[in-house]
């Protein structure tokens, strides 16, 4: 039917729209490097998180679903995680942005490295280490996407703990008690897939010897420390978790941030086409919806 006749006039047809909910998580930041027998590296900040279901990042107001047209291409990019720092005085690398149409989630910030490798801002900010002159501050997060990283502790031999990276749900923990690395900030849980899953936790701060910072819930990696758990751990793939900051008595690199993810929820009467350049799957219908989970790449999606 092309329209309706009312009082002898032809009215235009009602446009067809598809209501699409989304979770867009950017890549997490890399953790900072330590120095031999000196400061731990700060934890990487989680990737920014924007969501229309259950909760969104940074304590913000829940976002609004998009009204899209069938048979129309919409762009998607899944952000990669940032590399952990391998050089003194240089922070861990930021992650990469994730994008769905008009929605961009901001890359996670890199954790600070020993001796003034300043933490970087992001969706959630990287954790601070310290330098020869004092404590290193954690970096800021992005409003409505994530929180700031925690601070490193002013130089107190021999453990020099660093701060944890910020998460989508909480600020990264600051180093404390001369030998405790800060924990990564926790992420945010959403039920967009039909069950509750947590994303975008910050990486834990490293320490020379003492208690490493734990990664935040939602894929944050643990910080490093001397002993059997020397190496920091990477942020979990497809969560946007930050990488753990390095620790221990040797010179160690920070851990890598986890890649992001884009999850789309739409009526089960529709079918998505996931275009070239993207890696993803469409779920079976459940509860009136289908879901597409896109885990890597850049390309277009459309619905029919």
N, C-alpha and C positions, 0 to 999 in steps of 0.2 A: 504494500500500500504506500503510495507516494505522498499522501496527505489526506486531509479531511475537508469536506465541503460544509461550511457553516454560513447560513444566511446567503447562500449563493457565491461565497468566496472560498477560494482554495487556500487552506492554511498549510504552512510548511510542516514536514514531518518532525517528530521529536528526535533529536540526535541520540544515537546509541552511545552509552558510555560504560566503561568497565571500572569498577571501584577496586583499586589495588592498594593493599596494605604493604608496608615494607619494613625491613630491618637492613640498614646499611652500616657496616662496620669497616673502618679503615684499617690499614696495616699498622701493627704496633711498632714502637721505636726500639732500637738496639740498646743494650746495656753498656755502661761505661767500663773502661779499663782500669786496673789497679796498677800499683808499682810494687817492686820487690820489697816485701817487708814493710810496706807503707799503706796508703789509703786504699780502701775498697772503691769499686766503681758504683755509681748510682744506677738504680734500676730504670729500664726503659718505660716510657709512658704508653698506656694503651691507645689503640686507635680510637678516634671519635666514633660515637655510637648515636645513631638517629633511628627512631622506631615509632610506629603507630599503634603497637599492641603491647599492653601490660605496663611498660615503662620505657622511658628514653634516657639518654645519658645526661650527666651533669646536674641531675635533680630538676631538669626542665619539665615544662608542660608537655604532655603526650602530643606527638605530631599528628597531622591530619592526612588521611589516605588521599591518594591521587585519583582523579577522574580522568581516565585515558580512553582513547578511541581505538576500536578494533582495526586490524590491518594497517597499523601505523608502527613504524620503527621507533623504539626508545633506547637510548644509549645506556650501557652498563659497563663499569670498570671495577674490578676487584683489586684493591691495593695490596702490594707486597709488603712484607715486613722489612724493617730496617736492619742493617748489619750492625753487629756489636763492634765497639771501638777496638782497634788494634794498636793505636798510637797514643802515647802520653800527650796530654794537653788538648786532645780532640774528643769531643763527645761522641757517643754512639749515634749512628745515622737515624734520621727520622724515617718512619714508614712512608707509605704512599697513600694518597687519597683514594677512597672508594666512591663511586658515583652511580646513581640511578636517576635518569632524566634530570630533573631540576634539583635533586637532592645530592649534596656533597658532604661526606663525612671526612673530617680533617685527620691527616696522618698523625700518628703518635710521636711524641717528642723523645729525643735521645737522652740517655742517662749521662751524667757528668763523669769525666775521667779525672784521675789524680792530677793535681797541680794546675788548676785553673781551666780545665776542659769544661766550660760552662754548660750545664744542662740546657736543652732546647725545648721550646714550647711546642704544643701540638693539640690534638684532640684531647688527650690527657698529657700533662707535662712530665718530662724526665726527672728522676731523682738527683739530688745534689751529692757530690763528693766533697773534697776539701782540697785546699791548696796550702802553700807554705805560710800563708798569712791568716787563714781562718776558715770557718765553715763555708761550704758551698750551698747556695740556696737551690731548692727545687724550682723547676720552671712551671709557668702557668698553663692551665688547660684552656679549652675553648668553651664559652658559654653554651649551655644546653647540649653539650657533647661529652664532657669529661672534666676531671679535676686536676689540680696541681700535684706535682711530685713533692716528696718530703725532703727535708734538709739533711745534709751531712753534718757530722759532729766536728767541732773545732779540734785541731790536732792534739790528741791524747795518745801517747805511745802505750802499748805497741799495736793496738788493734784498729784504730782509725775507721770506724764504721761509716757507711754511706746510706743515703736515704733511698726509699722505695719510689718507684714510678707511680704516677697517678692512675686511677682506674675510672671507668665510666660511672661507677657508683660511689666512689669515696676517694678522698685525698690520700696520696701515698704517705706511709709512716716515716717519721723522721728518725734518724739514728739516735740511740739513747744509751745511757749507762756505760759509756766508754768502750763497750764491746758488743753492742747489739745493732746489727744492720736493720734499717727500716723495712717493714713489710710493704709489698705492693698494695695499692688501693684495690678494693674489690670491684668487680664488674657489675653488670646489670642483668637480671633475669627477665626473659620474655617468653611468652607462650605462642609466638607466631607460628611455630611448627606444629602446634597441637599439644606439646608438652613443654614444661618449663626448662629452659637451657640458659646458662649464664655466659656472657661474652664480655670481652674488653677489660680484663684484669691487668693491673700494673706489675712490672717486674720488681723482684726484691733487691734490696741493696746488699752489696758485698762487704766483707770484713776480713781483715788479716787473720785474726784468730778470735773466736768467740762464737756468737750466734748469728748465722746468716739471716738475711731478710727472706721471708717466704713470699712466693708469688701470690698476687691477689686472685680470688676466685674468678673464673672466666678466662683461664688460659695464661695467666702471668707466670713467667719463669722464676725459679728461685735464684737468689744471689749465691756467690761463691764464698768459700771459707777454706782454711787449711784443713788437711785430713782427707778422709776417704771421699768426701763430697766437695772436693776442691773446685771443680768447674761449675760455673753458673749454667742454668738451663735455658733453652730457647723458649720463647712464647709459643703457645700451641697454635698449629696451623688452623686457619679459618675461624679463629676467635678474636683476632686483633690484640692478643695479649702482648705485653711488653717483655723484652728479654731481661734476664737477670744481670745484675752488675757483677764484675769480676771481684775475686778476693783471693786470699791465700798468701803464701810467702814468696811465690815466684811472680814473674810478670805474665799476666794472663789477660786474654781478650774478653770483652763483654760478650754476652749471648745475643743471638738474633731475635728480633721481634717476630711474632706470628702474623701470617697473612690475614687479611680481612675476609668478609663474606657479604653477599647480598642475597636476602631471602624475600620472596614476593608471595603474597597470599591474595587469591582472587576467587570469584565464584566458580563452583565446579562445573558449570555449564560452558566454561571457556577452556581453551587449550592454548598453551604458550608455544611459540617457536623460539628456541634459543639459537641465535645465529652463530656464524663462523667467528672464531676467535675467542669464544666463551666455552668454559667447561661447566656443565650444570645438568640437573635432572629435575623432572617434574614428578610430584608425588601422585598417588591415587587419590580420588576424592574421599574426603573425610569431614564430617561436620558441616557440610555445605560448601567446602572450599577445596581447592588444590593449592599446592605450594611449589614454587620453583626455588631450588637452592643452587646458587651460582658461586663456584668456588675459585675461579681463576679466569684471567683474561680481560680483553676489551672487545666489545662488539654490540650488537643490537638484539633486542627482544621485541616480539609482537604477539598479539592475541587474535584468535578467531573463535 
